[in-house]
């Protein structure tokens, strides 16, 4: 009886060890993406998107139409999602790249975005129901602007968004807003 218990315990230990090593070997370095990254991993922002909306060059300028294309893809290892944008609007063609991740230690999503105008945007976001609310800091030519970027999940293949900047009195001014649809949308 003692030998049987020891044999069963040894088999369980070896099986658990083999399973753990197998799980770790699927990602270089043994680490695996946090469960919250799986929302990104579900491919919501992955793939190709068509974006339309209005934008302002400054808070006091009139809103004008723009279109954009976005393409998101996981960096190998599935820790970071890279999204490339080409925006056709009042400033001509503006190219951007955004790297998104889930920061498990702080319990927030983060992104760094760079564009062909020399702007760098850092965002920290949390999902609140159907909305993803980002607090942003934009830096361009030495000027730092606080902002807020809100994504509202409409369907599995569409979202709306609004980008705002904070004015000196602390209120918010909408700079850009619009919708994005997956291209092509899968059959439902």
C-alpha angles and dihedrals in degrees: 000000000000091000091050092052092048091048092050092047091049092049091049091049093049092046092050091047092049092048092049092048091048092052092048094047091059089073122043111253093023095269122126129201116268116256091250088062087065088078086063089039091058083077098244095145093025120104130028125326136187113214128194132174148103130290140182126218088213135003091261098045122095119262115257132190122260138173130205143179124217131189122190128193137166118251107233109278092040096246097113133037115209117205122188120198134192111193120195107199148110093317093050120245111348118189120204138177123200127191114201129190143160113245102209095186092058096031093232140110117240137192139186117201129187127185140192091256090065095255121145119197125189118193134189115192146177131193112242109184107297092350133083107205118198127189107208140193115202122197124191129154091348094306117122119203127185115221147169126222118193123192117190116199107225101169137337087275104035140050137172125218143188128198118201136178127210116246122215092265090057098254125124128250119197111233102168134014136163148108137281128206128190115249114246100010111220118245111266 
